[in-house]
Amino acid sequence: YPNRVNFLMVFYPKERTMKSVLRLRLREAGIAAQNIKIAAIQMASGPSVAGNLAEATVYIKKAVKAGAKVVVLPENFAFIGASEQEKLSIAEDFGRGTIQDYLSHIAADQHIWIFAGSIAIKAADDKVYNTLLVYNPDGLCVARYDKIHLFGFTHGAESYQESRTILAGEQAVVLELPFGDVALGVCYDIRFPELFRAMHPFNILILPAAFTAITGRAHWELLVRTRAVENLAFVVTAAQGGFHLSGRETYGDSMIVDPWGQVLARLPKGTGFIAATTDLQQQAD
């Protein structure tokens, strides 16, 4: 591995920005969590917001028809441009905008929970947050998580530095929902086990992603299954998978993994969706 030093520098940065863990109770007290069918959508998003939303709608409706009550969209599902800077032009204020209006409408129309991979939310200093938004079946945005760990990677001519355009979040988020306690993460967060330890206890980890093809081949499945086993939790990943206008290739391989590290469903290549039903009793046993 001639670039091993670069890998170590990138994957184990010294700074940690998490300052607190927010737990939101959105399940009635005394009501036991229920098993539920969760779908993860895989896309190869481009620079057309309208086109990406139209594609997401197709797969959301197919997933609902297959029985899913929860749908997870991939990181940057609504927009991947030719450069990192382009996302600044489509960034929205939190609480309003074309993408957020769409998410509210589709959640209410299909009466589902949506974990909206991530979108660009305006931040200070001409940057954005890489934000995962959660919508309930009434179409209300009930939570947000701003990605904490920002990706940086250089391999030959391929280079990414999210910190140039993205402001890191500072708060981890766990939601107490009717179908279990759900921890939130985005992509590069998966490399930091201490983040998820700090959020314990939880039943399900939702983690949208856009891993590069190089890092995905090396580490993706290992990381996903390891996070499931060490946290004794279901892990649901919705990934970008394919070639993008920027020349970037994302790895794909969306997976739903049980607390024993067994892969319940996966989509190695292409666009589409996968689905599986949680078994909270298995987790308790």
Salt bridges, closest charged atoms under 4 A:
GLU75 OE2 - LYS147 NZ 3.11
GLU84 OE1 - LYS87 NZ 2.80
ASP93 OD2 - ARG96 NH2 3.07
ASP146 OD1 - ARG144 NH2 2.86
GLU162 OE1 - LYS147 NZ 3.01
GLU170 OE2 - LYS19 NZ 3.55
GLU176 OE2 - ARG23 NE 3.29
GLU176 OE1 - ARG25 NE 3.17
ASP181 OD2 - ARG23 NH2 3.14
ASP181 OD1 - ARG27 NH1 3.06
ASP189 OD1 - HIS149 ND1 2.88
GLU194 OE2 - ARG16 NE 2.68
GLU221 OE2 - ARG225 NH1 3.02
GLU221 OE1 - ARG266 NH2 3.05
GLU230 OE2 - ARG227 NE 2.40
ASP253 OD2 - ARG266 NH2 2.82
